[in-house]
Every structure is written in C-alpha cells, then in structure tokens.
C-alpha cells in the first residue's frame, strides 16, 4: 500500500548491525545521514537508546520520523 501511494523505500536491504556489547554507536548512527522521511528500527532499550542519542547528537534525527518496536518499551529508554 505504501508503494502504491507513491512511497519509496530506500535502504530496505541495508541492515545496520552492531556488536552486542558495543557502547558507542556513532558510526551506526551515521546511517541516518541521508534524505529520509522516516527510519524503521528494531532495537532494545539499552543499546537502542545509545544509538538514537548518537544520531541526535550528530543532528541526524531532525525532521525524521522514528518507528520503534516494543523492544524499546522501558521507562529507562528516555533517560
């Protein structure tokens, strides 16, 4: 339906993977650095919050809709 209404998916085959014990995600966050309307993510609360903070600090989330899964559902996620 999205495509039928003129939507375009970019990078749908470009998965961004990271080391499970990583604590810095600046290079992964750089994947936001393109002309996107939205980013769909599958994250967990501990690592996902660090990834999104890195993207935010780099100014990469402004004007982008973030679609998050229930894996980030945690009161600690927003801290």
N, C-alpha and C positions, 0 to 999 in steps of 0.2 A: 504494500500500500504506500509506503514511504516513497519508493522509487516512482510509482505510478503518479504520484502527486508532484513530481519534479525534484524530489530529494536526491541527493548524491552522497554516496558513502565513499570516503577516502580512507585508505589505510586499513581496510577491513581484514586484510591478510597480514598486516604488520603488527604482530603481537610484541608488546614490550614486556620482557621478562626480567626479573631481578633476583639477586641472591637472597634466599630466605632470611639470612642473618645480617643483611646489609643494614646500615644505619644512616647512610647518606644516599639520596636519590636525585641529585642534581642533574645528572646526565639522562636519567629516565624521564625526569620532568620536562626536559627539553623537547620531548616528543610532542608536547602541546604547542610548540613554536611553529605553527603553520596557520593558515587561514581556515579555521574551523568554526562551526556554529555550536557544536556540542562534542563531548567526549564521553564515551561509554566505558565504564571501568568495572573490573571485578577485583575488589580489594578487601583486605582485612583491616580491622580498626587500628592496630598498632603500626603496621607498615604503610597502610594507605594514608593515614593522617600525615606521616612524614613526607610521602610522595607529593601529596597535594600542597603541603606547606612549602615545599621546594618550588613547585610550579608557581605558587602565589608570590613567593619572594622574588622570583625572576620576572614577575609581571605577565605571566603566561596564561592566567585564568580570566583576565578581564574580558567581559563580554562573551564568555564561553559557558554554555550550559553543561553542567556535570551530572551525568547519570550514574548513580551509585547503587550497588547491590546491598542486600541486607547484611553482608559480611562486615559492613562498617557501622552497623547499628549498635552504638555504645555511647554512654554519656562521656566517656573519655575521649572519643573521637574528635570532639570540637575543642579540646583543651590545647 
